[in-house]
Every structure is written in C-alpha cells, then in structure tokens.
C-alpha cells in the first residue's frame, strides 16, 4: 500500500483544519490525487458511524481591518459566486477564518460567498473581542450587524473556537449561524486528543479523485441525553431557580454548569447587539468619532456596575447595563453594585433590555431607576434587586 504525505500550497490554511481533526482522533482514509490539497475550495467527506458530512472548505487568514478600526478584524473572502465560483449542491460551502497568532478559527456564515463587491471579493468584519473571549472547549457565538441585502434579519453570527472544537463547528454550523445553537450538538463533548506534540500528515492508503476523506471517532456530546430547553433557561432568567425550575426536572451540577455557560453566551450576544445599536445610533446622528469611542467595559473590567460606556449626542457619557433573555420576559435581577452605580449616575445610567436574543433581538431602554422604584417596578431582594418592567 502506497505511503503519502499530505501537502497544500504555501498560502493555504487548510492543513490547520486537517491537523485539528487528526489531533481529535480522526484519520485520513483517502487523499486527492498526489495527496495534494487545493489552496481553497477543497472537497471533503467526514465519515462517521452515523453520518457522511460533505463540504467544500475555504479558509482565509484573519487580518487587520481595512477600515482603520483598531478593534476590528477582517476575513477577506476571495472566492465568491460573483467571481465565477460554481455552487456544488452535494458539497455545501464552509468558510473559516484562521487567526495565526492565537491559533483560533472564526466561523463565517457561508451566505457571504453569495455576495461580493465590484471585484467579486467579499469581506466579513468582526470585533476583536471574539478572539479575546474564545477559550478551549467552547464555541463562542457573537452577533454582528450586517447589511439587510445579505442577511434579512440585519445581523449575522460569527463563531470563535480553538482547534479542538473544529468537528463540533462543522457538524453544527447551520444552527450556529442561525443563532439557535445551544452547545449540545454532535461532537460537543470532550475532544479525544491524541498524545504527543504534533500530528503527522503521513498515511498509507489511496490517493485518487478530488475529495479528502476522513473517518471520525464515535460522536461525543455534551450533557448526553439532556438538551437544555428554553423553558429551563427562561425560568432561571426570571430568578425562579431552584424552586420552580426543579418542578420541570432535576438538574444535575454538570447540567447547571452548561446552563450557566449558555446564559453567559446569551449575555455576550446581548452586549454585542447593544454595541452595534449604539454605534448605529451615533453614526446616524453624524457622530462617527463618538461611535468609534464606545467601550465594551465588561470585557475590560468586571464589577464596574455597567457593561458598556457610550455617549449622548452632546458628547457626555452614557453608561449602559445590558440585561439579556432568550424570551420576552421583562423580569430580571440586578446586583447591589449595579443598583448603587445606577443611583450614583442617575439619568446617565441606562438599562438596555435585550429580548429574544437568539431569534429576533430587540432593545427596550430604561433610565432613572429610582423613579421606577417609586412606581413599585423595582424591589429589594435578599441577593440584590428584582426589576419587573411593563
């Protein structure tokens, strides 16, 4: 049986994906002719005991933004349908960015390939916070404003993940970019890493055709046998855990850790949505310099009592605490520190309530919280404050 060493063009990043899969327990079953991958647009078949996942993979380097924004990063997609790329119905397109310094992947909605500017290229921009908050073992999903002609909802989702999550991303990408992924899909469990410092791209087998075929390990899922429902999340978001949540079912410590992870992800999605909304508000007011000066405080420091530092149109500061939910409920908790900060800042302090964060997000804005307390909409609890808005 012939022995091959898998190679790719010098500027290709496809081998990073293959290496990540091999490290996670996948194995090469067949390589294309000459064991040579394309620079981009490589057809792949990921074969498991239950599925045959076919895809055409594009991986582009993450670069600095071309719009002079230091907190922004860019993925320039050079292969688009407008540029002559032909859609393959049997091999759906997958687009990734690769950040070489942190060795992180960025999943991009493949709808981007359907578009392009005058040159036929397309760019997907994202905030650097996604790279900074990505951590091993978890796919971080963040929402970002996008043109309505590309994405009718007015936003898209980027996924940030380390190489150990590559199989999870590939098998769950539709839900991830649809904003409905809860972190318990195929290959969401602990990655079965191979020992050793690296993996060899040398194998014995066939090299023919134009498809790279890999065979994967038995699927491992996070929270096996249990899917976190919106009912459970919403119950806890209303502050009704543990009494009422336990009426739904018993929740193990491991499952509660997963619930907290999802809620943290929801919070990040909500804050990202508010960041975009605030930038849009100030740009529409003809204040692009103020828009570029908005700070995501919760990513810099915890315990400040608010999440985002924005601006009024006169240049004075606006302090925003973001409260996020998966549903429409208007009851949520506020910490003692947040309440003290709100009282100190008065009408400069806002609560932005983001509802339906994973499906159809919308913002309700509130200020002058002490006036709301007098109306009976805010009351003291043992652990902080509970707000019920109408």
Order of alpha helices (4+ residues) and beta strands (2+ residues): beta-alpha-beta-beta-beta-beta-beta-beta-beta-alpha-beta-beta-alpha-beta-beta-beta-alpha-alpha-alpha-alpha-beta-beta-beta-beta-alpha-beta-beta-alpha-beta-beta
